[in-house]
Amino acid sequence: MKKKTQIFIIHGGMTFKNKKDYLRYLKTRKISTKEKISWHGRYLKKKLGNSFEIIKPRMPLQDNAKYSDWKIHFERYFPHLRNNVILIGNSLGGIFLAKYLSENKFPKKILSTYLVCPPFDNTLPGEDLVGGFKLKSSISKIEKQSKNLYLMFSKDDKTVPVSQAKKYAKKLKNAKIIIYKSKNGHFKISSFPEIVKMIKDDMKIK
């Protein structure tokens, strides 16, 4: 029986300079009783079908993330991964993958890496990017480890502006950088047909 292609998704998160800022955020953030529907949830599973195995771990302390914690948790999954895995990092998950793959050797062959609205540095308009999520000056190792590398941004994203895409473009010469006119700001979308098509296309040239 042919084994399914694995898709490993790392969700977004937030970082804070200190506990005081984190507690202020907890006390003032908007609360909703509505179910959160995201493109990397049931939609992706439904559209890709049974030939894929989607792995979506809950990373530690999502709302007050530390890179060192996420690295430990991420590496725990390595024994369960197979060659030609597809990696997807959304927002903070995107810069996490960028940092990890630029500093460490991934133990399996990576078919594709998708970094969706990943911040590049701590020049974001609305929040601090701290907690160890800082890229080194050279990140070229990412390209060497992934057969296909895509970075996706949206022009109306106020959380991770398109200026961050330009910074990645200077460092990654072979990456495909895609800028959409609108993805409801910070990719707050319930469907993402473009990434589904791209994943299917990647499978054809595997």
Contacts in CASP RR format, 6 or more apart in sequence:
PFRMAT RR
TARGET T0000
AUTHOR 0000-0000-0000
METHOD contacts of the structure
MODEL  1
MKKKTQIFIIHGGMTFKNKKDYLRYLKTRKISTKEKISWHGRYLKKKLGN
SFEIIKPRMPLQDNAKYSDWKIHFERYFPHLRNNVILIGNSLGGIFLAKY
LSENKFPKKILSTYLVCPPFDNTLPGEDLVGGFKLKSSISKIEKQSKNLY
LMFSKDDKTVPVSQAKKYAKKLKNAKIIIYKSKNGHFKISSFPEIVKMIK
DDMKIK
3 82 0 8 1.000
4 50 0 8 1.000
4 51 0 8 1.000
4 52 0 8 1.000
4 53 0 8 1.000
5 51 0 8 1.000
5 52 0 8 1.000
5 53 0 8 1.000
5 84 0 8 1.000
5 85 0 8 1.000
5 86 0 8 1.000
5 111 0 8 1.000
5 203 0 8 1.000
6 52 0 8 1.000
6 53 0 8 1.000
6 54 0 8 1.000
6 55 0 8 1.000
6 81 0 8 1.000
6 82 0 8 1.000
6 85 0 8 1.000
6 86 0 8 1.000
7 44 0 8 1.000
7 48 0 8 1.000
7 52 0 8 1.000
7 53 0 8 1.000
7 54 0 8 1.000
7 55 0 8 1.000
7 85 0 8 1.000
7 86 0 8 1.000
7 88 0 8 1.000
7 199 0 8 1.000
8 55 0 8 1.000
8 56 0 8 1.000
8 77 0 8 1.000
8 81 0 8 1.000
8 85 0 8 1.000
8 86 0 8 1.000
8 87 0 8 1.000
8 88 0 8 1.000
9 40 0 8 1.000
9 44 0 8 1.000
9 54 0 8 1.000
9 55 0 8 1.000
9 56 0 8 1.000
9 88 0 8 1.000
9 89 0 8 1.000
9 90 0 8 1.000
10 57 0 8 1.000
10 59 0 8 1.000
10 70 0 8 1.000
10 74 0 8 1.000
10 87 0 8 1.000
10 88 0 8 1.000
10 89 0 8 1.000
10 90 0 8 1.000
10 93 0 8 1.000
10 94 0 8 1.000
10 96 0 8 1.000
10 97 0 8 1.000
11 40 0 8 1.000
11 56 0 8 1.000
11 58 0 8 1.000
11 59 0 8 1.000
11 62 0 8 1.000
11 89 0 8 1.000
11 90 0 8 1.000
11 91 0 8 1.000
11 92 0 8 1.000
11 93 0 8 1.000
12 59 0 8 1.000
12 62 0 8 1.000
12 89 0 8 1.000
12 90 0 8 1.000
12 91 0 8 1.000
12 92 0 8 1.000
12 93 0 8 1.000
12 94 0 8 1.000
13 59 0 8 1.000
13 62 0 8 1.000
13 63 0 8 1.000
13 65 0 8 1.000
13 91 0 8 1.000
13 92 0 8 1.000
13 93 0 8 1.000
14 25 0 8 1.000
14 62 0 8 1.000
14 63 0 8 1.000
14 64 0 8 1.000
14 65 0 8 1.000
14 92 0 8 1.000
14 127 0 8 1.000
15 64 0 8 1.000
15 65 0 8 1.000
15 66 0 8 1.000
15 92 0 8 1.000
15 127 0 8 1.000
15 128 0 8 1.000
15 129 0 8 1.000
15 130 0 8 1.000
15 131 0 8 1.000
15 132 0 8 1.000
15 133 0 8 1.000
16 22 0 8 1.000
16 25 0 8 1.000
16 64 0 8 1.000
16 128 0 8 1.000
16 130 0 8 1.000
17 128 0 8 1.000
17 130 0 8 1.000
21 128 0 8 1.000
22 63 0 8 1.000
22 64 0 8 1.000
25 63 0 8 1.000
26 63 0 8 1.000
37 43 0 8 1.000
37 190 0 8 1.000
38 188 0 8 1.000
38 189 0 8 1.000
38 190 0 8 1.000
39 187 0 8 1.000
39 189 0 8 1.000
39 190 0 8 1.000
39 191 0 8 1.000
39 192 0 8 1.000
39 195 0 8 1.000
40 56 0 8 1.000
40 88 0 8 1.000
40 90 0 8 1.000
40 192 0 8 1.000
41 56 0 8 1.000
43 190 0 8 1.000
43 191 0 8 1.000
43 192 0 8 1.000
44 54 0 8 1.000
44 192 0 8 1.000
44 195 0 8 1.000
44 196 0 8 1.000
45 52 0 8 1.000
45 54 0 8 1.000
47 193 0 8 1.000
47 196 0 8 1.000
48 54 0 8 1.000
48 196 0 8 1.000
48 199 0 8 1.000
48 200 0 8 1.000
52 199 0 8 1.000
55 77 0 8 1.000
55 80 0 8 1.000
55 81 0 8 1.000
57 73 0 8 1.000
57 74 0 8 1.000
57 77 0 8 1.000
59 65 0 8 1.000
59 69 0 8 1.000
59 70 0 8 1.000
59 73 0 8 1.000
59 74 0 8 1.000
59 93 0 8 1.000
59 96 0 8 1.000
60 66 0 8 1.000
60 69 0 8 1.000
60 70 0 8 1.000
60 72 0 8 1.000
60 73 0 8 1.000
61 69 0 8 1.000
65 92 0 8 1.000
65 131 0 8 1.000
65 133 0 8 1.000
66 131 0 8 1.000
66 132 0 8 1.000
67 96 0 8 1.000
67 99 0 8 1.000
67 131 0 8 1.000
67 132 0 8 1.000
67 133 0 8 1.000
68 132 0 8 1.000
70 93 0 8 1.000
70 96 0 8 1.000
71 100 0 8 1.000
74 96 0 8 1.000
74 100 0 8 1.000
78 107 0 8 1.000
78 108 0 8 1.000
81 107 0 8 1.000
81 108 0 8 1.000
82 108 0 8 1.000
83 108 0 8 1.000
83 109 0 8 1.000
84 108 0 8 1.000
84 109 0 8 1.000
84 110 0 8 1.000
84 111 0 8 1.000
84 206 0 8 1.000
85 108 0 8 1.000
85 109 0 8 1.000
85 110 0 8 1.000
85 111 0 8 1.000
86 110 0 8 1.000
86 111 0 8 1.000
86 112 0 8 1.000
86 113 0 8 1.000
86 114 0 8 1.000
86 199 0 8 1.000
86 202 0 8 1.000
87 97 0 8 1.000
87 101 0 8 1.000
87 110 0 8 1.000
87 112 0 8 1.000
87 113 0 8 1.000
87 114 0 8 1.000
87 146 0 8 1.000
88 113 0 8 1.000
88 114 0 8 1.000
88 116 0 8 1.000
88 195 0 8 1.000
89 96 0 8 1.000
89 97 0 8 1.000
89 114 0 8 1.000
89 115 0 8 1.000
89 116 0 8 1.000
89 118 0 8 1.000
90 116 0 8 1.000
90 117 0 8 1.000
90 187 0 8 1.000
91 116 0 8 1.000
91 117 0 8 1.000
91 118 0 8 1.000
91 119 0 8 1.000
91 159 0 8 1.000
91 160 0 8 1.000
91 186 0 8 1.000
91 187 0 8 1.000
92 118 0 8 1.000
92 119 0 8 1.000
92 133 0 8 1.000
93 118 0 8 1.000
94 115 0 8 1.000
94 116 0 8 1.000
94 117 0 8 1.000
94 118 0 8 1.000
95 115 0 8 1.000
95 118 0 8 1.000
95 119 0 8 1.000
95 120 0 8 1.000
95 129 0 8 1.000
95 133 0 8 1.000
95 135 0 8 1.000
96 133 0 8 1.000
97 113 0 8 1.000
97 115 0 8 1.000
97 118 0 8 1.000
98 115 0 8 1.000
98 118 0 8 1.000
98 135 0 8 1.000
98 139 0 8 1.000
98 142 0 8 1.000
98 168 0 8 1.000
99 133 0 8 1.000
99 134 0 8 1.000
99 135 0 8 1.000
99 136 0 8 1.000
99 139 0 8 1.000
100 106 0 8 1.000
101 110 0 8 1.000
101 113 0 8 1.000
101 141 0 8 1.000
101 142 0 8 1.000
101 145 0 8 1.000
101 146 0 8 1.000
102 135 0 8 1.000
102 136 0 8 1.000
102 138 0 8 1.000
102 139 0 8 1.000
102 140 0 8 1.000
102 141 0 8 1.000
102 142 0 8 1.000
103 136 0 8 1.000
103 141 0 8 1.000
105 145 0 8 1.000
106 145 0 8 1.000
109 147 0 8 1.000
110 145 0 8 1.000
110 146 0 8 1.000
110 147 0 8 1.000
111 146 0 8 1.000
111 147 0 8 1.000
111 148 0 8 1.000
111 202 0 8 1.000
111 203 0 8 1.000
111 206 0 8 1.000
112 146 0 8 1.000
112 147 0 8 1.000
112 148 0 8 1.000
112 149 0 8 1.000
112 150 0 8 1.000
112 198 0 8 1.000
112 199 0 8 1.000
112 202 0 8 1.000
113 142 0 8 1.000
113 145 0 8 1.000
113 146 0 8 1.000
113 148 0 8 1.000
113 149 0 8 1.000
113 150 0 8 1.000
114 150 0 8 1.000
114 152 0 8 1.000
114 195 0 8 1.000
114 198 0 8 1.000
114 199 0 8 1.000
115 149 0 8 1.000
115 150 0 8 1.000
115 151 0 8 1.000
115 152 0 8 1.000
115 168 0 8 1.000
116 152 0 8 1.000
116 187 0 8 1.000
116 195 0 8 1.000
117 152 0 8 1.000
117 153 0 8 1.000
117 154 0 8 1.000
117 157 0 8 1.000
117 159 0 8 1.000
117 160 0 8 1.000
117 183 0 8 1.000
117 186 0 8 1.000
117 187 0 8 1.000
118 151 0 8 1.000
118 160 0 8 1.000
118 164 0 8 1.000
118 168 0 8 1.000
119 129 0 8 1.000
119 133 0 8 1.000
119 160 0 8 1.000
119 164 0 8 1.000
120 135 0 8 1.000
120 164 0 8 1.000
120 167 0 8 1.000
120 168 0 8 1.000
121 129 0 8 1.000
121 134 0 8 1.000
121 135 0 8 1.000
121 164 0 8 1.000
121 167 0 8 1.000
122 128 0 8 1.000
122 129 0 8 1.000
122 130 0 8 1.000
122 134 0 8 1.000
123 163 0 8 1.000
123 164 0 8 1.000
124 159 0 8 1.000
124 160 0 8 1.000
124 161 0 8 1.000
124 164 0 8 1.000
125 158 0 8 1.000
125 159 0 8 1.000
125 161 0 8 1.000
126 158 0 8 1.000
126 159 0 8 1.000
127 159 0 8 1.000
138 171 0 8 1.000
139 171 0 8 1.000
139 172 0 8 1.000
140 171 0 8 1.000
140 172 0 8 1.000
140 173 0 8 1.000
142 149 0 8 1.000
142 172 0 8 1.000
142 175 0 8 1.000
143 149 0 8 1.000
143 172 0 8 1.000
143 173 0 8 1.000
143 174 0 8 1.000
143 175 0 8 1.000
148 176 0 8 1.000
148 202 0 8 1.000
149 172 0 8 1.000
149 174 0 8 1.000
149 175 0 8 1.000
149 176 0 8 1.000
150 175 0 8 1.000
150 176 0 8 1.000
150 177 0 8 1.000
150 178 0 8 1.000
150 198 0 8 1.000
151 165 0 8 1.000
151 168 0 8 1.000
151 172 0 8 1.000
151 175 0 8 1.000
151 176 0 8 1.000
151 177 0 8 1.000
151 178 0 8 1.000
152 177 0 8 1.000
152 178 0 8 1.000
152 179 0 8 1.000
152 180 0 8 1.000
152 187 0 8 1.000
152 195 0 8 1.000
153 160 0 8 1.000
153 162 0 8 1.000
153 164 0 8 1.000
153 165 0 8 1.000
153 177 0 8 1.000
153 178 0 8 1.000
153 179 0 8 1.000
153 180 0 8 1.000
154 162 0 8 1.000
154 179 0 8 1.000
154 180 0 8 1.000
154 181 0 8 1.000
154 182 0 8 1.000
154 183 0 8 1.000
154 184 0 8 1.000
154 185 0 8 1.000
154 186 0 8 1.000
154 187 0 8 1.000
155 162 0 8 1.000
155 179 0 8 1.000
155 180 0 8 1.000
155 181 0 8 1.000
155 182 0 8 1.000
156 181 0 8 1.000
156 182 0 8 1.000
156 183 0 8 1.000
156 184 0 8 1.000
156 185 0 8 1.000
157 183 0 8 1.000
157 185 0 8 1.000
157 186 0 8 1.000
157 187 0 8 1.000
158 185 0 8 1.000
158 186 0 8 1.000
159 185 0 8 1.000
159 186 0 8 1.000
160 186 0 8 1.000
162 179 0 8 1.000
165 177 0 8 1.000
165 179 0 8 1.000
168 175 0 8 1.000
168 177 0 8 1.000
169 175 0 8 1.000
169 177 0 8 1.000
178 194 0 8 1.000
180 194 0 8 1.000
183 189 0 8 1.000
183 192 0 8 1.000
END
